Amino acid sequence: MLRVIKSPFSLSKFSSMAAARNQRLFCTDPTKVDEPVKTEEADTVHVPPLSEKILVLGGNGFVGSHICKEALGRGLAVSSLSRTGRSTIQEPWANNVIWYQGNLLSDDSWKDALKGVTSVISCVGGFGSNSYMYKINGTANINAIRAAAEEGVKRFVYISAADFGVVNYLLQGYYEGKRAAETELLTRYTYGGVILRPGFIHGTRRVGSVKLPLSVIGSPMEMVLQHAKPLGQLPLIGPLLTPPVSVTAVAKVAVRAASDPVFPPGIVDVFGILRYSQQKSV
Ligand SMILES: NC(=O)c1ccc[n+]([C@@H]2O[C@H](COP(=O)([O-])OP(=O)(O)OC[C@H]3O[C@@H](n4cnc5c(N)ncnc54)[C@H](OP(=O)(O)O)[C@@H]3O)[C@@H](O)[C@H]2O)c1
């Protein structure tokens, strides 16, 4: 069952996305998921996002809450869908999000949250047994991608994950789920799908009432490793040297990918996330 936790906005307030959003020029081969698609740098074009409405799947999570905040800051209308609904964050911006409660792995009622939405950003993912990881990273997102495409949502941004070489074997369900969702996205959203592949994401993560300052480790690692791209080519240990990225950088790039009509579709790796997040227009 879909439950609206708080709804300060009226859905009818938001019109559908401008026709310009369909005019995307970049083409990718949907079958090549393992070979990162080389994305072109997006031009710095500003399009007023007045009629845009973004649905963040998992907007109450670590990355999702930063994405909600970033999107609101850019004047976009924001809603979130997750199993538990409203975020526990007690900050003013949280009152401006429409919080839906629904499970992407259960019945279809959550699909109502897609009505009037112009872009979806999915932060749904997690860890557990291999079968659980496949379901939450793969099946749940595949359900969302299919439903969004059927509803006519123009753009879909998926927060995936970088390859970590040997770690992929230890977290098989996680990576197989991620790649299955990516394949679905590139197939359904050839012109409007963007996949972000961060490695470790640092920032302040809330676990209950405790705030974990992950940047204490992540920030210095990012500074060093972002300049060590060639080390990533080393066999076995290379992928482990993937630079961490900040949660604010991921949020900025995700919101831009969801709202900028000239942002190229395809896969954005860690270095792409760092590059886009450092651009002035972001
Ligand atoms: N954090 C990192 O370092 C990192 C690195 C690389 C990639 N990523 C990826 O980035 C994404 C976000 O990560 P995160 O750290 O923000 O994770 P998180 O805090 O655990 O957020 C996951 C979100 O998904 C929601 N969710 C889970 N199952 C759902 C379902 N069946 N239906 C609807 N909502 C569901 C959760 O809310 P409920 O529990 O209320 O449902 C939560 O809001 C994930 O896909 C993760 O794999 C994260």
The ligand as an SDF file (V2000), in Angstrom:
LIG
                    3D

 48 52  0  0  0  0  0  0  0  0999 V2000
   27.3100    4.4700    0.8190 N   0  0  0  0  0  0  0  0  0  0  0  0
   28.2900    4.1310   -0.0090 C   0  0  0  0  0  0  0  0  0  0  0  0
   29.5030    4.2210    0.3160 O   0  0  0  0  0  0  0  0  0  0  0  0
   27.9560    3.6500   -1.3920 C   0  0  0  0  0  0  0  0  0  0  0  0
   28.9930    3.4160   -2.3030 C   0  0  0  0  0  0  0  0  0  0  0  0
   28.6990    3.0120   -3.6040 C   0  0  0  0  0  0  0  0  0  0  0  0
   27.3670    2.8440   -3.9950 C   0  0  0  0  0  0  0  0  0  0  0  0
   26.3630    3.0660   -3.0790 N   0  0  0  0  0  0  0  0  0  0  0  0
   24.9760    2.8740   -3.5210 C   0  0  0  0  0  0  0  0  0  0  0  0
   24.2720    4.0840   -3.3420 O   0  0  0  0  0  0  0  0  0  0  0  0
   22.9110    3.8030   -3.0210 C   0  0  0  0  0  0  0  0  0  0  0  0
   22.5430    4.5480   -1.7450 C   0  0  0  0  0  0  0  0  0  0  0  0
   23.4070    4.0980   -0.6950 O   0  0  0  0  0  0  0  0  0  0  0  0
   23.1940    4.5590    0.8060 P   0  0  0  0  0  0  0  0  0  0  0  0
   24.4800    4.3880    1.4760 O   0  0  0  0  0  0  0  0  0  0  0  0
   22.4840    5.8590    0.8360 O   0  0  0  0  0  0  0  0  0  0  0  0
   22.2020    3.4130    1.3240 O   0  0  0  0  0  0  0  0  0  0  0  0
   21.0600    3.5140    2.4390 P   0  0  0  0  0  0  0  0  0  0  0  0
   21.3170    4.6410    3.3720 O   0  0  0  0  0  0  0  0  0  0  0  0
   20.9220    2.1430    3.0080 O   0  0  0  0  0  0  0  0  0  0  0  0
   19.7630    3.8460    1.5730 O   0  0  0  0  0  0  0  0  0  0  0  0
   19.0550    2.8470    0.8720 C   0  0  0  0  0  0  0  0  0  0  0  0
   17.6430    3.3670    0.6930 C   0  0  0  0  0  0  0  0  0  0  0  0
   16.8450    2.4100   -0.0120 O   0  0  0  0  0  0  0  0  0  0  0  0
   15.5710    2.3170    0.6080 C   0  0  0  0  0  0  0  0  0  0  0  0
   15.0400    0.9970    0.2770 N   0  0  0  0  0  0  0  0  0  0  0  0
   15.6430   -0.2000    0.4770 C   0  0  0  0  0  0  0  0  0  0  0  0
   14.8650   -1.1940    0.0230 N   0  0  0  0  0  0  0  0  0  0  0  0
   13.7570   -0.6280   -0.4970 C   0  0  0  0  0  0  0  0  0  0  0  0
   12.5870   -1.1340   -1.1250 C   0  0  0  0  0  0  0  0  0  0  0  0
   12.3970   -2.4540   -1.3140 N   0  0  0  0  0  0  0  0  0  0  0  0
   11.6200   -0.2660   -1.5370 N   0  0  0  0  0  0  0  0  0  0  0  0
   11.7980    1.0750   -1.3510 C   0  0  0  0  0  0  0  0  0  0  0  0
   12.8800    1.6110   -0.7620 N   0  0  0  0  0  0  0  0  0  0  0  0
   13.8640    0.7820   -0.3370 C   0  0  0  0  0  0  0  0  0  0  0  0
   15.8990    2.5110    2.0950 C   0  0  0  0  0  0  0  0  0  0  0  0
   14.8140    3.0090    2.8670 O   0  0  0  0  0  0  0  0  0  0  0  0
   13.8810    2.0290    3.7400 P   0  0  0  0  0  0  0  0  0  0  0  0
   14.7810    1.1790    4.5610 O   0  0  0  0  0  0  0  0  0  0  0  0
   13.0020    2.9620    4.4970 O   0  0  0  0  0  0  0  0  0  0  0  0
   13.1450    1.2510    2.7140 O   0  0  0  0  0  0  0  0  0  0  0  0
   16.9500    3.6160    2.0110 C   0  0  0  0  0  0  0  0  0  0  0  0
   16.3130    4.8780    1.9230 O   0  0  0  0  0  0  0  0  0  0  0  0
   22.8110    2.2930   -2.8870 C   0  0  0  0  0  0  0  0  0  0  0  0
   22.3130    1.7470   -4.0700 O   0  0  0  0  0  0  0  0  0  0  0  0
   24.2410    1.8580   -2.6750 C   0  0  0  0  0  0  0  0  0  0  0  0
   24.4680    0.5460   -3.1400 O   0  0  0  0  0  0  0  0  0  0  0  0
   26.6180    3.4760   -1.8050 C   0  0  0  0  0  0  0  0  0  0  0  0
  1  2  1  0
  2  3  2  0
  2  4  1  0
  4  5  1  0
  4 48  2  0
  5  6  2  0
  6  7  1  0
  7  8  2  0
  8  9  1  0
  8 48  1  0
  9 10  1  0
  9 46  1  0
 10 11  1  0
 11 12  1  0
 11 44  1  0
 12 13  1  0
 13 14  1  0
 14 15  2  0
 14 16  1  0
 14 17  1  0
 17 18  1  0
 18 19  2  0
 18 20  1  0
 18 21  1  0
 21 22  1  0
 22 23  1  0
 23 24  1  0
 23 42  1  0
 24 25  1  0
 25 26  1  0
 25 36  1  0
 26 27  1  0
 26 35  1  0
 27 28  2  0
 28 29  1  0
 29 30  1  0
 29 35  2  0
 30 31  1  0
 30 32  2  0
 32 33  1  0
 33 34  2  0
 34 35  1  0
 36 37  1  0
 36 42  1  0
 37 38  1  0
 38 39  2  0
 38 40  1  0
 38 41  1  0
 42 43  1  0
 44 45  1  0
 44 46  1  0
 46 47  1  0
M  CHG  2   8   1  16  -1
M  END
$$$$
